[in-house]
């Protein structure tokens, strides 16, 4: 019963462009705010990672360097 579905495989570049166009038509008005939120989340994540790296660097320094 599922055997005919096995013949389709992965979509090619043309099919991917058609799917992207449909998604853009359906969600185009929400896309800018979603991307803005995603960008802010990435920036916050990078700040958090940088803070952890700074703490690790400070902890790894010998006590003489801290004084």
N, C-alpha and C positions, 0 to 999 in steps of 0.2 A: 504494500500500500504506500509506503514511503519511498519506494524505489524511484519513481519518476522525479522526485525532488532532488535526488542525488545527482542528476544530470546537469543541474543548473550551475553549480560552482559559484565562485566569487564574481561580483559585478566588475565590469571593466571600467575604463575611464569615462566613457560616454554615459553609462548607467549611473556612475557616481556623480557626474555633473547634473544629471536629471534629478537625482535624489537631493542634491544640495540646493538646486533651484526650488524644489517643492518645499524643503525645510525653510528656505529663506522667505518664500511666500507666506508660509504658515506662521512663522515666528519672527519675521523681520522687524516688527515694531518693538519687540521685547529684546532683541539682540543687542543693541547698544548698552542698555542698562545691565544686561547680564555680563557682557564683556568687561564693563567698567568694574563691576563687583568682583569678577574673576581677577582682574589686574590688581585691584586693591588687596585681595587675599594673597596674591603672589608676593606683593611688596611686603606685607606684614610677615609672611613666612620667611622671606629672606632676612628681614630685620631680626627675627627671632633666632635664626640660624647664626647670624653674625654675632649676636649677643652671647650665644652659647660658645662660639669659637673664641671670643674675647675672654670669657671666663676660664676656658680651658688653657689658653695661652698664659694668663696671669697665674693660674695654679701651677703651671709647669715651670715657671721661672724660679730660680733659686732665691732664697731670702735676701741675699746681698743686693740683688737687683731691685728689690722692692723698697729698700731704704733710701 
